[in-house]
């Protein structure tokens, strides 16, 4: 399983990467594997400010729908439009082409409180 050390992670299986003053968010390799073939991604929170742990969208797989949770408070400033026609990018490349949203965080310091790769690995076994 791919678990990049430079990223941060959440209990709900999102990964977070710093890009300038924005955070890029997606779901982990573990999460996409558990969900199976992803067929649809729904993000209706573009340009909205959301608190930490709020639902920012959903991912639909063949057999289930899963909520996506904000790892920290911030404004959703961009969504990955490629996922509209190619939701399977989350399965094939979860950490690069399969990113889901970009967020302008309310407080960048909150990023440090997220799980390290080692802590996330312990959580998932």
Helices and strands as residue ranges (DSSP letters): E 8-9, E 14-19, E 22-27, H 29-35, E 38-42, E 49-50, E 55-61, E 65-69, E 74-79, H 82-85, H 89-92, E 101-105, G 108-113, H 117-124
